[in-house]
Amino acid sequence: MSDCQTLDWPQRFAELAASSNDERLRAYYGAGCIAADTPLAEVPLVALDVETTGLDPREHAIVSLGLVPLDLQRIRCAESRYWVVKPTSELSAESVTFHHITHSDVRHAPRLAHVLDELLEALAGKVVVAHYRKIERNFLDQALRQHLGEGLLFPIIDTMELEARVHPKRSVNWWDRLRGRERISIRLADSRLRYGLPLYSAHHALTDALACGELLQAQVAAHYPAHTPVGAVWS
């Protein structure tokens, strides 16, 4: 089934736990996935961000990962994790200017495969929160295919998608521009400002994960009752 929005995630996890050839993936999928009708207030969440050497998972690679466990009331910073990993593709000058991770930073860093146990353990049993799900989902899937020979599937609550739902008509015409109206941005920093959240330095995996988790809390508080089923917001 290719459309993640139609997946029965608990059933898919059970299938993958039985079919995966890697014991780490079997343990991850074996931890299970909550039912789609679980209220948001009861969902164990983990905000996740990855920084990469570029935007194409087929040509570029992960260079750092940050994750922060949370629920709708609390962000568990003490349980956060951050890794710099040696990418399988070269750093470019452009990517270094974004995430400020240099060749010297990755020279002695572990490969992603060496932190995979910790990563999967931290993700197990939780629903991932990310801003623009294609980066985290596609890069992790491609990385595990490269390292393990099989990919990674998981549900994501995409805070960018939730913001797009709130602002479905983001473009402006020439008359609106003449009146000083600007196109509504759903980038992470711009979205946070609309909820009165502070600006953080961008393109650091741990900081961006924290920023994304805080944004979700604000979005739910503003637009979704706590009893909203998680199936209404994940994909």
N, C-alpha and C positions, 0 to 999 in steps of 0.2 A: 504494500500500500504506500504510494508515494506522497500523498497529501497528508502532512503531519496533523493538520487540523481535524481530520476525520479518524485518526488513530484512537483505538481503545488502549490507552497507555498501560493500565494494569495488565491487560491481557498480553500486550506486546512485550512487556518486561518479563512476564512469565515464560513466553516463548523464547526470548533471547537468553534467559537464564538456563533454559534447557538445551539450547543449541550452540551457545558460544564455546569456542575451543580454548579460550584463555581463562584461567581460574580467577584472575582479577575482575574480568568482565562478568563472569558467572556470579561472583560475590556482589558486584554492583547491582546487576539486574535482580539477583536474588533478594536484595533488600526491599524490592517491590516499589510500586508507585501508588500513590493515593488515588482514590476514586474521583472521577470528574465532578461528582456532586458534593465533594467535601467543601464546607464553607471556607472562604478565604481566611477568616479569623483562626482557623485550625490548621492551616497549611504550613508545614516546615519549609522555609525558603532559604536559598543561598544565592546571593548576588555574585555574578561572575563577569570578569572582563579579561580579555586576552589582548595583548599588543603583538603585532606581527611585523614581518619585514615588507609587507605589501598587502594588497587587497584580494589577490587571487590565490585561494588555498591550493590550487594545483601547481603553482609556481613559487609561492612564498610560504613562510613558516612562522610558527609561534616563537616569540622571544621572551615573553613574560606572561604570567597568569596571576590574578588576584581574586580572592573570594572572601565573602563576608556572610556568615549565617545571620538570619533575621526572622522575625515574624512581623505582624502588623503593628505591634506595640514596642518592639525592642530590636536594636541592632547589636549583635554580639561581637563587638570589636576584638575582645580578648581571644576569640576563637578564629579570627581571620587568618588567612594564609597568603603568602606571596612567594613566588618563585621566578627567578630569572633562569632561562634555559638556553642551551646552545642551539641555535636554529639549524635546520638542515639546508637552508639556503643562505646566501651571503647577505649581510647587512648592507643596505644602500645608504648613501648620504641623505636621501629624502626621508627614509624611515628613522634614521638617527635623530633628525631634527624634530620628529614628532614625539618619540618616546624617550629620547636622550639615553638610550642604552647603547653603549659603544662596543667596539671590538674588544677592548680590554675587559669590559664587564662580562662578556660571554666566553672569553678565551678559556677559562677554567670552570665555566658553569656546566651543570649536568645536562645530559640530553633529557627530553621530555619523558622518555621511557623510564628513567631513573626516579622520577617523582610521581609516576603514574599511580603507584599504590596509595600514596597520600592523597593525591587528587581525587581518585575514585572513592576513597573512604570518606572524604569530606563532602562529596556530592551525593553519596548513597542515601536514599530515602527522602531526599529533598527535591523541591521543584526549583529549577534554575530561574533567576531573574537576570535579564540582560537588556541592554539598549541597542537595538538592531540585531535581532537573533541570528541573522545569517553569518555574522562574523564568528561568534562563539560556536554555533552549531557546526558550521561547515569546516572551520579550521580544526576543531577537535576531532571531528569525524575523519577528515583527511589524515591528520597526524596519527591517529590510531590505526588507520589502514596501513600507513607506512611502517609503523613500529610493530604492529601485532598481526597484520593481515586481515583484520576485520574492524569495522567502524564503530561509532558510538551514536546511539539514539537517546534522546531525552526530551521531555516537555520543557517549554520555556514560556515564561510570562515576559513579553517584550514591551518594555516601557515606552519605546518609540511608537509601537503600534497603538498602545493605549492612548497616547497623546494624539496620534493621528485620528483616532475615533472622536476625540473631543473637538478637534479642529479639522473637519473633513474638507472644508473649502479654504485651503491655505493660500492659494494664489490670488493675486489682485490684478485687476485690469488697469488700463491707462487712466481711467477717471479716478479710480481709487488712489493711484499713485499721485495724481495731481492734488488730491486732497490730503496727501501726506500719509496715506496708509501704506504699510509695508507687508511683504509676505510673512506669514507666520512660520517661524522656524521650530521644528520639533527635534533639533539637536539636543543633546543631553544638557548642556549648560543653559541654553535658552529655555528649555522646558522647566528646569529647576527654578529659574528666575520668576516664572509665572506663579509659582507656589511660595514665593518668599524664601526659598532656600539659598544658602550662600554659595558663592562661586568657589570651586576648588581648581587647583592646577590640573589641566587635562592631560590625557595620554600617559597616565601612570596606572597600571592595571589595578592596583589595590585601591587607589583613590577613586578611580572611575567605578569600581565595583561598589564602594561605599556610596558614591553619589547616586548610582542607579538604585540601590536599595532604599535610600532616603526618598528618592523620587517616587518609587512605587508606594511607599507609605502615604505620601502626600496625595498621590492620584486616587488611591482607594478611599482615603478620608474625604476627598472632595467629591468623588463621583460614584463610588460603589458602596452599598451597604456591606457590613462585615459578613452577612450571611450569603453573599453572592457566591455561587459555586465556582470553584477554580476552573472548571471546564468552560466557563464563559470568557475567561481571559487568557488561557494558555493556548499554545499551538504546538 
